[in-house]
Amino acid sequence: MDIKEIQSLIKFVAKSGASEVKLEMEDIKITIKTGSETPETTIIQAAPTTMGVAPQMTAQAPLATAIPSNDTISAEVDAKYITVKSPIIGTFYRKPAPDKPNFAEVGSEIKVGDTVCVIEAMKLFNEIESEISGKIVKVLVDDSSPVEFDQPLFLVDPS
């Protein structure tokens, strides 16, 4: 695997929304982590040789930017909201079909049991129901984006 393939892999992972990807092949091991406040680090390590010493190379990937102080204030405000998280890995959809309206919009009132989105996993469309009542304050994932288990999807104001 050459450096251009590794760079394209880093770009793909950044666009996919995954927070961590590990790739192990016969002679190389790559770990890519995204979503942190520091610049991302990709560690490439050759397979152990018979001498017992493995060369190691670290490459910096500019996937994260510095977080302005406004985000810190925003995080404090978001703390009073409840987060609806993904119960499964799959592809997030805000509506049941391309020609239908979204299940939940910012400002929508939801009740326990209301469907807030659909997550496609292994060609099955799983309706995700709200476990809380309140008002949708923020949608945290773009439509048709991959999501991971326990990834935040919505912020809900329970009051």
Chimera marker file (.cmm) of the C-alpha trace (Angstrom):
<marker_set name="trace">
<marker id="1" x="0.000" y="0.000" z="0.000" r="1" g="1" b="0" radius="0.5"/>
<marker id="2" x="1.564" y="3.314" z="-1.049" r="1" g="1" b="0" radius="0.5"/>
<marker id="3" x="1.150" y="6.779" z="0.468" r="1" g="1" b="0" radius="0.5"/>
<marker id="4" x="-1.434" y="7.900" z="-2.139" r="1" g="1" b="0" radius="0.5"/>
<marker id="5" x="-3.679" y="4.945" z="-1.275" r="1" g="1" b="0" radius="0.5"/>
<marker id="6" x="-3.324" y="5.753" z="2.422" r="1" g="1" b="0" radius="0.5"/>
<marker id="7" x="-4.197" y="9.413" z="1.802" r="1" g="1" b="0" radius="0.5"/>
<marker id="8" x="-7.287" y="8.466" z="-0.203" r="1" g="1" b="0" radius="0.5"/>
<marker id="9" x="-8.285" y="6.064" z="2.599" r="1" g="1" b="0" radius="0.5"/>
<marker id="10" x="-7.971" y="8.912" z="5.137" r="1" g="1" b="0" radius="0.5"/>
<marker id="11" x="-10.159" y="11.164" z="2.967" r="1" g="1" b="0" radius="0.5"/>
<marker id="12" x="-12.750" y="8.407" z="2.551" r="1" g="1" b="0" radius="0.5"/>
<marker id="13" x="-12.918" y="7.778" z="6.305" r="1" g="1" b="0" radius="0.5"/>
<marker id="14" x="-13.264" y="11.513" z="6.993" r="1" g="1" b="0" radius="0.5"/>
<marker id="15" x="-16.193" y="11.783" z="4.574" r="1" g="1" b="0" radius="0.5"/>
<marker id="16" x="-17.880" y="8.616" z="5.854" r="1" g="1" b="0" radius="0.5"/>
<marker id="17" x="-18.426" y="9.982" z="9.363" r="1" g="1" b="0" radius="0.5"/>
<marker id="18" x="-16.806" y="6.965" z="11.019" r="1" g="1" b="0" radius="0.5"/>
<marker id="19" x="-14.960" y="7.809" z="14.218" r="1" g="1" b="0" radius="0.5"/>
<marker id="20" x="-12.361" y="5.048" z="14.004" r="1" g="1" b="0" radius="0.5"/>
<marker id="21" x="-11.245" y="2.606" z="11.327" r="1" g="1" b="0" radius="0.5"/>
<marker id="22" x="-8.654" y="-0.133" z="11.755" r="1" g="1" b="0" radius="0.5"/>
<marker id="23" x="-7.164" y="-1.888" z="8.748" r="1" g="1" b="0" radius="0.5"/>
<marker id="24" x="-4.805" y="-4.826" z="9.129" r="1" g="1" b="0" radius="0.5"/>
<marker id="25" x="-3.191" y="-6.572" z="6.209" r="1" g="1" b="0" radius="0.5"/>
<marker id="26" x="-0.301" y="-9.018" z="6.050" r="1" g="1" b="0" radius="0.5"/>
<marker id="27" x="2.482" y="-6.441" z="6.278" r="1" g="1" b="0" radius="0.5"/>
<marker id="28" x="0.755" y="-3.257" z="7.444" r="1" g="1" b="0" radius="0.5"/>
<marker id="29" x="-1.545" y="-2.062" z="10.208" r="1" g="1" b="0" radius="0.5"/>
<marker id="30" x="-3.419" y="1.292" z="9.899" r="1" g="1" b="0" radius="0.5"/>
<marker id="31" x="-5.649" y="3.018" z="12.460" r="1" g="1" b="0" radius="0.5"/>
<marker id="32" x="-7.530" y="6.199" z="11.505" r="1" g="1" b="0" radius="0.5"/>
<marker id="33" x="-9.433" y="8.129" z="14.161" r="1" g="1" b="0" radius="0.5"/>
<marker id="34" x="-11.680" y="11.146" z="13.468" r="1" g="1" b="0" radius="0.5"/>
<marker id="35" x="-13.894" y="13.441" z="15.497" r="1" g="1" b="0" radius="0.5"/>
<marker id="36" x="-11.395" y="14.574" z="18.117" r="1" g="1" b="0" radius="0.5"/>
<marker id="37" x="-10.249" y="18.110" z="18.924" r="1" g="1" b="0" radius="0.5"/>
<marker id="38" x="-6.642" y="17.405" z="17.937" r="1" g="1" b="0" radius="0.5"/>
<marker id="39" x="-5.309" y="16.774" z="14.434" r="1" g="1" b="0" radius="0.5"/>
<marker id="40" x="-5.774" y="13.198" z="13.342" r="1" g="1" b="0" radius="0.5"/>
<marker id="41" x="-2.882" y="10.774" z="13.503" r="1" g="1" b="0" radius="0.5"/>
<marker id="42" x="-2.483" y="7.755" z="11.291" r="1" g="1" b="0" radius="0.5"/>
<marker id="43" x="-0.061" y="5.164" z="12.572" r="1" g="1" b="0" radius="0.5"/>
<marker id="44" x="1.363" y="2.757" z="10.062" r="1" g="1" b="0" radius="0.5"/>
<marker id="45" x="3.303" y="-0.167" z="11.449" r="1" g="1" b="0" radius="0.5"/>
<marker id="46" x="4.987" y="-2.910" z="9.461" r="1" g="1" b="0" radius="0.5"/>
<marker id="47" x="4.447" y="-6.481" z="10.537" r="1" g="1" b="0" radius="0.5"/>
<marker id="48" x="6.965" y="-7.713" z="13.110" r="1" g="1" b="0" radius="0.5"/>
<marker id="49" x="10.117" y="-9.033" z="11.505" r="1" g="1" b="0" radius="0.5"/>
<marker id="50" x="12.126" y="-12.005" z="12.673" r="1" g="1" b="0" radius="0.5"/>
<marker id="51" x="14.549" y="-9.594" z="14.362" r="1" g="1" b="0" radius="0.5"/>
<marker id="52" x="11.784" y="-8.524" z="16.714" r="1" g="1" b="0" radius="0.5"/>
<marker id="53" x="11.892" y="-4.789" z="15.836" r="1" g="1" b="0" radius="0.5"/>
<marker id="54" x="9.039" y="-3.244" z="13.874" r="1" g="1" b="0" radius="0.5"/>
<marker id="55" x="9.595" y="0.053" z="12.056" r="1" g="1" b="0" radius="0.5"/>
<marker id="56" x="6.939" y="2.649" z="12.750" r="1" g="1" b="0" radius="0.5"/>
<marker id="57" x="5.894" y="5.726" z="10.772" r="1" g="1" b="0" radius="0.5"/>
<marker id="58" x="3.471" y="8.429" z="11.903" r="1" g="1" b="0" radius="0.5"/>
<marker id="59" x="1.706" y="10.722" z="9.435" r="1" g="1" b="0" radius="0.5"/>
<marker id="60" x="-0.370" y="13.777" z="10.317" r="1" g="1" b="0" radius="0.5"/>
<marker id="61" x="-3.628" y="14.239" z="8.416" r="1" g="1" b="0" radius="0.5"/>
<marker id="62" x="-5.282" y="17.674" z="8.553" r="1" g="1" b="0" radius="0.5"/>
<marker id="63" x="-8.814" y="16.390" z="9.137" r="1" g="1" b="0" radius="0.5"/>
<marker id="64" x="-9.696" y="18.479" z="12.181" r="1" g="1" b="0" radius="0.5"/>
<marker id="65" x="-9.617" y="22.244" z="12.594" r="1" g="1" b="0" radius="0.5"/>
<marker id="66" x="-9.128" y="24.324" z="15.702" r="1" g="1" b="0" radius="0.5"/>
<marker id="67" x="-12.348" y="24.716" z="17.681" r="1" g="1" b="0" radius="0.5"/>
<marker id="68" x="-13.304" y="28.336" z="18.311" r="1" g="1" b="0" radius="0.5"/>
<marker id="69" x="-14.560" y="29.442" z="21.717" r="1" g="1" b="0" radius="0.5"/>
<marker id="70" x="-18.116" y="29.696" z="20.326" r="1" g="1" b="0" radius="0.5"/>
<marker id="71" x="-18.215" y="25.886" z="20.145" r="1" g="1" b="0" radius="0.5"/>
<marker id="72" x="-17.386" y="25.685" z="23.845" r="1" g="1" b="0" radius="0.5"/>
<marker id="73" x="-20.348" y="27.923" z="24.629" r="1" g="1" b="0" radius="0.5"/>
<marker id="74" x="-22.493" y="25.875" z="22.251" r="1" g="1" b="0" radius="0.5"/>
<marker id="75" x="-21.441" y="22.654" z="24.024" r="1" g="1" b="0" radius="0.5"/>
<marker id="76" x="-22.557" y="24.077" z="27.376" r="1" g="1" b="0" radius="0.5"/>
<marker id="77" x="-25.954" y="25.019" z="25.919" r="1" g="1" b="0" radius="0.5"/>
<marker id="78" x="-26.277" y="21.560" z="24.297" r="1" g="1" b="0" radius="0.5"/>
<marker id="79" x="-25.650" y="19.924" z="27.695" r="1" g="1" b="0" radius="0.5"/>
<marker id="80" x="-29.201" y="20.737" z="28.829" r="1" g="1" b="0" radius="0.5"/>
<marker id="81" x="-30.623" y="18.739" z="25.910" r="1" g="1" b="0" radius="0.5"/>
<marker id="82" x="-31.086" y="14.979" z="25.666" r="1" g="1" b="0" radius="0.5"/>
<marker id="83" x="-29.301" y="13.199" z="22.833" r="1" g="1" b="0" radius="0.5"/>
<marker id="84" x="-31.088" y="10.590" z="20.711" r="1" g="1" b="0" radius="0.5"/>
<marker id="85" x="-28.391" y="8.101" z="19.693" r="1" g="1" b="0" radius="0.5"/>
<marker id="86" x="-28.196" y="5.441" z="17.010" r="1" g="1" b="0" radius="0.5"/>
<marker id="87" x="-28.963" y="1.963" z="18.347" r="1" g="1" b="0" radius="0.5"/>
<marker id="88" x="-27.278" y="0.287" z="15.337" r="1" g="1" b="0" radius="0.5"/>
<marker id="89" x="-24.672" y="0.767" z="12.617" r="1" g="1" b="0" radius="0.5"/>
<marker id="90" x="-26.055" y="1.656" z="9.204" r="1" g="1" b="0" radius="0.5"/>
<marker id="91" x="-27.154" y="4.461" z="6.892" r="1" g="1" b="0" radius="0.5"/>
<marker id="92" x="-29.258" y="7.265" z="8.412" r="1" g="1" b="0" radius="0.5"/>
<marker id="93" x="-32.360" y="8.484" z="6.570" r="1" g="1" b="0" radius="0.5"/>
<marker id="94" x="-34.619" y="11.309" z="7.771" r="1" g="1" b="0" radius="0.5"/>
<marker id="95" x="-37.612" y="10.223" z="5.674" r="1" g="1" b="0" radius="0.5"/>
<marker id="96" x="-39.320" y="6.903" z="4.860" r="1" g="1" b="0" radius="0.5"/>
<marker id="97" x="-38.980" y="7.387" z="1.072" r="1" g="1" b="0" radius="0.5"/>
<marker id="98" x="-37.400" y="10.003" z="-1.213" r="1" g="1" b="0" radius="0.5"/>
<marker id="99" x="-40.805" y="11.513" z="-2.054" r="1" g="1" b="0" radius="0.5"/>
<marker id="100" x="-42.076" y="11.599" z="1.555" r="1" g="1" b="0" radius="0.5"/>
<marker id="101" x="-41.557" y="14.323" z="4.209" r="1" g="1" b="0" radius="0.5"/>
<marker id="102" x="-38.984" y="14.007" z="7.000" r="1" g="1" b="0" radius="0.5"/>
<marker id="103" x="-40.018" y="12.122" z="10.132" r="1" g="1" b="0" radius="0.5"/>
<marker id="104" x="-38.755" y="14.917" z="12.403" r="1" g="1" b="0" radius="0.5"/>
<marker id="105" x="-37.688" y="18.502" z="11.722" r="1" g="1" b="0" radius="0.5"/>
<marker id="106" x="-36.031" y="21.062" z="13.965" r="1" g="1" b="0" radius="0.5"/>
<marker id="107" x="-38.865" y="22.408" z="16.123" r="1" g="1" b="0" radius="0.5"/>
<marker id="108" x="-41.009" y="19.261" z="15.797" r="1" g="1" b="0" radius="0.5"/>
<marker id="109" x="-42.657" y="17.974" z="18.964" r="1" g="1" b="0" radius="0.5"/>
<marker id="110" x="-42.053" y="14.247" z="19.474" r="1" g="1" b="0" radius="0.5"/>
<marker id="111" x="-43.546" y="11.758" z="21.919" r="1" g="1" b="0" radius="0.5"/>
<marker id="112" x="-42.299" y="8.433" z="23.214" r="1" g="1" b="0" radius="0.5"/>
<marker id="113" x="-42.718" y="5.892" z="20.409" r="1" g="1" b="0" radius="0.5"/>
<marker id="114" x="-42.696" y="8.410" z="17.535" r="1" g="1" b="0" radius="0.5"/>
<marker id="115" x="-40.454" y="7.397" z="14.612" r="1" g="1" b="0" radius="0.5"/>
<marker id="116" x="-37.680" y="9.989" z="14.270" r="1" g="1" b="0" radius="0.5"/>
<marker id="117" x="-35.641" y="8.377" z="11.460" r="1" g="1" b="0" radius="0.5"/>
<marker id="118" x="-34.806" y="5.163" z="9.633" r="1" g="1" b="0" radius="0.5"/>
<marker id="119" x="-31.441" y="3.385" z="9.691" r="1" g="1" b="0" radius="0.5"/>
<marker id="120" x="-30.683" y="0.923" z="6.922" r="1" g="1" b="0" radius="0.5"/>
<marker id="121" x="-28.542" y="-2.012" z="7.987" r="1" g="1" b="0" radius="0.5"/>
<marker id="122" x="-27.917" y="-5.028" z="5.770" r="1" g="1" b="0" radius="0.5"/>
<marker id="123" x="-30.728" y="-4.027" z="3.376" r="1" g="1" b="0" radius="0.5"/>
<marker id="124" x="-33.232" y="-3.786" z="6.256" r="1" g="1" b="0" radius="0.5"/>
<marker id="125" x="-34.815" y="-0.444" z="7.092" r="1" g="1" b="0" radius="0.5"/>
<marker id="126" x="-35.118" y="-0.087" z="10.876" r="1" g="1" b="0" radius="0.5"/>
<marker id="127" x="-37.481" y="2.592" z="12.179" r="1" g="1" b="0" radius="0.5"/>
<marker id="128" x="-35.870" y="4.383" z="15.118" r="1" g="1" b="0" radius="0.5"/>
<marker id="129" x="-38.451" y="5.389" z="17.719" r="1" g="1" b="0" radius="0.5"/>
<marker id="130" x="-37.997" y="8.122" z="20.287" r="1" g="1" b="0" radius="0.5"/>
<marker id="131" x="-37.591" y="7.025" z="23.896" r="1" g="1" b="0" radius="0.5"/>
<marker id="132" x="-38.284" y="10.551" z="25.148" r="1" g="1" b="0" radius="0.5"/>
<marker id="133" x="-40.823" y="13.331" z="24.609" r="1" g="1" b="0" radius="0.5"/>
<marker id="134" x="-39.828" y="16.863" z="23.714" r="1" g="1" b="0" radius="0.5"/>
<marker id="135" x="-38.904" y="19.225" z="20.916" r="1" g="1" b="0" radius="0.5"/>
<marker id="136" x="-36.220" y="18.510" z="18.293" r="1" g="1" b="0" radius="0.5"/>
<marker id="137" x="-33.580" y="21.233" z="18.698" r="1" g="1" b="0" radius="0.5"/>
<marker id="138" x="-30.883" y="20.006" z="16.338" r="1" g="1" b="0" radius="0.5"/>
<marker id="139" x="-30.361" y="17.275" z="13.729" r="1" g="1" b="0" radius="0.5"/>
<marker id="140" x="-26.746" y="16.108" z="14.102" r="1" g="1" b="0" radius="0.5"/>
<marker id="141" x="-26.444" y="13.823" z="11.048" r="1" g="1" b="0" radius="0.5"/>
<marker id="142" x="-26.910" y="14.551" z="7.354" r="1" g="1" b="0" radius="0.5"/>
<marker id="143" x="-29.472" y="12.519" z="5.423" r="1" g="1" b="0" radius="0.5"/>
<marker id="144" x="-28.054" y="9.359" z="3.754" r="1" g="1" b="0" radius="0.5"/>
<marker id="145" x="-24.950" y="9.410" z="5.964" r="1" g="1" b="0" radius="0.5"/>
<marker id="146" x="-23.352" y="6.374" z="7.580" r="1" g="1" b="0" radius="0.5"/>
<marker id="147" x="-23.800" y="6.219" z="11.354" r="1" g="1" b="0" radius="0.5"/>
<marker id="148" x="-22.184" y="4.117" z="14.057" r="1" g="1" b="0" radius="0.5"/>
<marker id="149" x="-23.614" y="2.486" z="17.133" r="1" g="1" b="0" radius="0.5"/>
<marker id="150" x="-24.299" y="5.069" z="19.863" r="1" g="1" b="0" radius="0.5"/>
<marker id="151" x="-23.612" y="8.017" z="17.528" r="1" g="1" b="0" radius="0.5"/>
<marker id="152" x="-25.680" y="11.113" z="18.409" r="1" g="1" b="0" radius="0.5"/>
<marker id="153" x="-28.491" y="11.742" z="15.888" r="1" g="1" b="0" radius="0.5"/>
<marker id="154" x="-30.730" y="14.434" z="17.419" r="1" g="1" b="0" radius="0.5"/>
<marker id="155" x="-30.749" y="16.885" z="20.327" r="1" g="1" b="0" radius="0.5"/>
<marker id="156" x="-34.112" y="17.057" z="22.098" r="1" g="1" b="0" radius="0.5"/>
<marker id="157" x="-35.333" y="19.669" z="24.583" r="1" g="1" b="0" radius="0.5"/>
<marker id="158" x="-37.370" y="17.653" z="27.115" r="1" g="1" b="0" radius="0.5"/>
<marker id="159" x="-39.093" y="20.700" z="28.663" r="1" g="1" b="0" radius="0.5"/>
<link id1="1" id2="2" r="1" g="1" b="0" radius="0.2"/>
<link id1="2" id2="3" r="1" g="1" b="0" radius="0.2"/>
<link id1="3" id2="4" r="1" g="1" b="0" radius="0.2"/>
<link id1="4" id2="5" r="1" g="1" b="0" radius="0.2"/>
<link id1="5" id2="6" r="1" g="1" b="0" radius="0.2"/>
<link id1="6" id2="7" r="1" g="1" b="0" radius="0.2"/>
<link id1="7" id2="8" r="1" g="1" b="0" radius="0.2"/>
<link id1="8" id2="9" r="1" g="1" b="0" radius="0.2"/>
<link id1="9" id2="10" r="1" g="1" b="0" radius="0.2"/>
<link id1="10" id2="11" r="1" g="1" b="0" radius="0.2"/>
<link id1="11" id2="12" r="1" g="1" b="0" radius="0.2"/>
<link id1="12" id2="13" r="1" g="1" b="0" radius="0.2"/>
<link id1="13" id2="14" r="1" g="1" b="0" radius="0.2"/>
<link id1="14" id2="15" r="1" g="1" b="0" radius="0.2"/>
<link id1="15" id2="16" r="1" g="1" b="0" radius="0.2"/>
<link id1="16" id2="17" r="1" g="1" b="0" radius="0.2"/>
<link id1="17" id2="18" r="1" g="1" b="0" radius="0.2"/>
<link id1="18" id2="19" r="1" g="1" b="0" radius="0.2"/>
<link id1="19" id2="20" r="1" g="1" b="0" radius="0.2"/>
<link id1="20" id2="21" r="1" g="1" b="0" radius="0.2"/>
<link id1="21" id2="22" r="1" g="1" b="0" radius="0.2"/>
<link id1="22" id2="23" r="1" g="1" b="0" radius="0.2"/>
<link id1="23" id2="24" r="1" g="1" b="0" radius="0.2"/>
<link id1="24" id2="25" r="1" g="1" b="0" radius="0.2"/>
<link id1="25" id2="26" r="1" g="1" b="0" radius="0.2"/>
<link id1="26" id2="27" r="1" g="1" b="0" radius="0.2"/>
<link id1="27" id2="28" r="1" g="1" b="0" radius="0.2"/>
<link id1="28" id2="29" r="1" g="1" b="0" radius="0.2"/>
<link id1="29" id2="30" r="1" g="1" b="0" radius="0.2"/>
<link id1="30" id2="31" r="1" g="1" b="0" radius="0.2"/>
<link id1="31" id2="32" r="1" g="1" b="0" radius="0.2"/>
<link id1="32" id2="33" r="1" g="1" b="0" radius="0.2"/>
<link id1="33" id2="34" r="1" g="1" b="0" radius="0.2"/>
<link id1="34" id2="35" r="1" g="1" b="0" radius="0.2"/>
<link id1="35" id2="36" r="1" g="1" b="0" radius="0.2"/>
<link id1="36" id2="37" r="1" g="1" b="0" radius="0.2"/>
<link id1="37" id2="38" r="1" g="1" b="0" radius="0.2"/>
<link id1="38" id2="39" r="1" g="1" b="0" radius="0.2"/>
<link id1="39" id2="40" r="1" g="1" b="0" radius="0.2"/>
<link id1="40" id2="41" r="1" g="1" b="0" radius="0.2"/>
<link id1="41" id2="42" r="1" g="1" b="0" radius="0.2"/>
<link id1="42" id2="43" r="1" g="1" b="0" radius="0.2"/>
<link id1="43" id2="44" r="1" g="1" b="0" radius="0.2"/>
<link id1="44" id2="45" r="1" g="1" b="0" radius="0.2"/>
<link id1="45" id2="46" r="1" g="1" b="0" radius="0.2"/>
<link id1="46" id2="47" r="1" g="1" b="0" radius="0.2"/>
<link id1="47" id2="48" r="1" g="1" b="0" radius="0.2"/>
<link id1="48" id2="49" r="1" g="1" b="0" radius="0.2"/>
<link id1="49" id2="50" r="1" g="1" b="0" radius="0.2"/>
<link id1="50" id2="51" r="1" g="1" b="0" radius="0.2"/>
<link id1="51" id2="52" r="1" g="1" b="0" radius="0.2"/>
<link id1="52" id2="53" r="1" g="1" b="0" radius="0.2"/>
<link id1="53" id2="54" r="1" g="1" b="0" radius="0.2"/>
<link id1="54" id2="55" r="1" g="1" b="0" radius="0.2"/>
<link id1="55" id2="56" r="1" g="1" b="0" radius="0.2"/>
<link id1="56" id2="57" r="1" g="1" b="0" radius="0.2"/>
<link id1="57" id2="58" r="1" g="1" b="0" radius="0.2"/>
<link id1="58" id2="59" r="1" g="1" b="0" radius="0.2"/>
<link id1="59" id2="60" r="1" g="1" b="0" radius="0.2"/>
<link id1="60" id2="61" r="1" g="1" b="0" radius="0.2"/>
<link id1="61" id2="62" r="1" g="1" b="0" radius="0.2"/>
<link id1="62" id2="63" r="1" g="1" b="0" radius="0.2"/>
<link id1="63" id2="64" r="1" g="1" b="0" radius="0.2"/>
<link id1="64" id2="65" r="1" g="1" b="0" radius="0.2"/>
<link id1="65" id2="66" r="1" g="1" b="0" radius="0.2"/>
<link id1="66" id2="67" r="1" g="1" b="0" radius="0.2"/>
<link id1="67" id2="68" r="1" g="1" b="0" radius="0.2"/>
<link id1="68" id2="69" r="1" g="1" b="0" radius="0.2"/>
<link id1="69" id2="70" r="1" g="1" b="0" radius="0.2"/>
<link id1="70" id2="71" r="1" g="1" b="0" radius="0.2"/>
<link id1="71" id2="72" r="1" g="1" b="0" radius="0.2"/>
<link id1="72" id2="73" r="1" g="1" b="0" radius="0.2"/>
<link id1="73" id2="74" r="1" g="1" b="0" radius="0.2"/>
<link id1="74" id2="75" r="1" g="1" b="0" radius="0.2"/>
<link id1="75" id2="76" r="1" g="1" b="0" radius="0.2"/>
<link id1="76" id2="77" r="1" g="1" b="0" radius="0.2"/>
<link id1="77" id2="78" r="1" g="1" b="0" radius="0.2"/>
<link id1="78" id2="79" r="1" g="1" b="0" radius="0.2"/>
<link id1="79" id2="80" r="1" g="1" b="0" radius="0.2"/>
<link id1="80" id2="81" r="1" g="1" b="0" radius="0.2"/>
<link id1="81" id2="82" r="1" g="1" b="0" radius="0.2"/>
<link id1="82" id2="83" r="1" g="1" b="0" radius="0.2"/>
<link id1="83" id2="84" r="1" g="1" b="0" radius="0.2"/>
<link id1="84" id2="85" r="1" g="1" b="0" radius="0.2"/>
<link id1="85" id2="86" r="1" g="1" b="0" radius="0.2"/>
<link id1="86" id2="87" r="1" g="1" b="0" radius="0.2"/>
<link id1="87" id2="88" r="1" g="1" b="0" radius="0.2"/>
<link id1="88" id2="89" r="1" g="1" b="0" radius="0.2"/>
<link id1="89" id2="90" r="1" g="1" b="0" radius="0.2"/>
<link id1="90" id2="91" r="1" g="1" b="0" radius="0.2"/>
<link id1="91" id2="92" r="1" g="1" b="0" radius="0.2"/>
<link id1="92" id2="93" r="1" g="1" b="0" radius="0.2"/>
<link id1="93" id2="94" r="1" g="1" b="0" radius="0.2"/>
<link id1="94" id2="95" r="1" g="1" b="0" radius="0.2"/>
<link id1="95" id2="96" r="1" g="1" b="0" radius="0.2"/>
<link id1="96" id2="97" r="1" g="1" b="0" radius="0.2"/>
<link id1="97" id2="98" r="1" g="1" b="0" radius="0.2"/>
<link id1="98" id2="99" r="1" g="1" b="0" radius="0.2"/>
<link id1="99" id2="100" r="1" g="1" b="0" radius="0.2"/>
<link id1="100" id2="101" r="1" g="1" b="0" radius="0.2"/>
<link id1="101" id2="102" r="1" g="1" b="0" radius="0.2"/>
<link id1="102" id2="103" r="1" g="1" b="0" radius="0.2"/>
<link id1="103" id2="104" r="1" g="1" b="0" radius="0.2"/>
<link id1="104" id2="105" r="1" g="1" b="0" radius="0.2"/>
<link id1="105" id2="106" r="1" g="1" b="0" radius="0.2"/>
<link id1="106" id2="107" r="1" g="1" b="0" radius="0.2"/>
<link id1="107" id2="108" r="1" g="1" b="0" radius="0.2"/>
<link id1="108" id2="109" r="1" g="1" b="0" radius="0.2"/>
<link id1="109" id2="110" r="1" g="1" b="0" radius="0.2"/>
<link id1="110" id2="111" r="1" g="1" b="0" radius="0.2"/>
<link id1="111" id2="112" r="1" g="1" b="0" radius="0.2"/>
<link id1="112" id2="113" r="1" g="1" b="0" radius="0.2"/>
<link id1="113" id2="114" r="1" g="1" b="0" radius="0.2"/>
<link id1="114" id2="115" r="1" g="1" b="0" radius="0.2"/>
<link id1="115" id2="116" r="1" g="1" b="0" radius="0.2"/>
<link id1="116" id2="117" r="1" g="1" b="0" radius="0.2"/>
<link id1="117" id2="118" r="1" g="1" b="0" radius="0.2"/>
<link id1="118" id2="119" r="1" g="1" b="0" radius="0.2"/>
<link id1="119" id2="120" r="1" g="1" b="0" radius="0.2"/>
<link id1="120" id2="121" r="1" g="1" b="0" radius="0.2"/>
<link id1="121" id2="122" r="1" g="1" b="0" radius="0.2"/>
<link id1="122" id2="123" r="1" g="1" b="0" radius="0.2"/>
<link id1="123" id2="124" r="1" g="1" b="0" radius="0.2"/>
<link id1="124" id2="125" r="1" g="1" b="0" radius="0.2"/>
<link id1="125" id2="126" r="1" g="1" b="0" radius="0.2"/>
<link id1="126" id2="127" r="1" g="1" b="0" radius="0.2"/>
<link id1="127" id2="128" r="1" g="1" b="0" radius="0.2"/>
<link id1="128" id2="129" r="1" g="1" b="0" radius="0.2"/>
<link id1="129" id2="130" r="1" g="1" b="0" radius="0.2"/>
<link id1="130" id2="131" r="1" g="1" b="0" radius="0.2"/>
<link id1="131" id2="132" r="1" g="1" b="0" radius="0.2"/>
<link id1="132" id2="133" r="1" g="1" b="0" radius="0.2"/>
<link id1="133" id2="134" r="1" g="1" b="0" radius="0.2"/>
<link id1="134" id2="135" r="1" g="1" b="0" radius="0.2"/>
<link id1="135" id2="136" r="1" g="1" b="0" radius="0.2"/>
<link id1="136" id2="137" r="1" g="1" b="0" radius="0.2"/>
<link id1="137" id2="138" r="1" g="1" b="0" radius="0.2"/>
<link id1="138" id2="139" r="1" g="1" b="0" radius="0.2"/>
<link id1="139" id2="140" r="1" g="1" b="0" radius="0.2"/>
<link id1="140" id2="141" r="1" g="1" b="0" radius="0.2"/>
<link id1="141" id2="142" r="1" g="1" b="0" radius="0.2"/>
<link id1="142" id2="143" r="1" g="1" b="0" radius="0.2"/>
<link id1="143" id2="144" r="1" g="1" b="0" radius="0.2"/>
<link id1="144" id2="145" r="1" g="1" b="0" radius="0.2"/>
<link id1="145" id2="146" r="1" g="1" b="0" radius="0.2"/>
<link id1="146" id2="147" r="1" g="1" b="0" radius="0.2"/>
<link id1="147" id2="148" r="1" g="1" b="0" radius="0.2"/>
<link id1="148" id2="149" r="1" g="1" b="0" radius="0.2"/>
<link id1="149" id2="150" r="1" g="1" b="0" radius="0.2"/>
<link id1="150" id2="151" r="1" g="1" b="0" radius="0.2"/>
<link id1="151" id2="152" r="1" g="1" b="0" radius="0.2"/>
<link id1="152" id2="153" r="1" g="1" b="0" radius="0.2"/>
<link id1="153" id2="154" r="1" g="1" b="0" radius="0.2"/>
<link id1="154" id2="155" r="1" g="1" b="0" radius="0.2"/>
<link id1="155" id2="156" r="1" g="1" b="0" radius="0.2"/>
<link id1="156" id2="157" r="1" g="1" b="0" radius="0.2"/>
<link id1="157" id2="158" r="1" g="1" b="0" radius="0.2"/>
<link id1="158" id2="159" r="1" g="1" b="0" radius="0.2"/>
</marker_set>
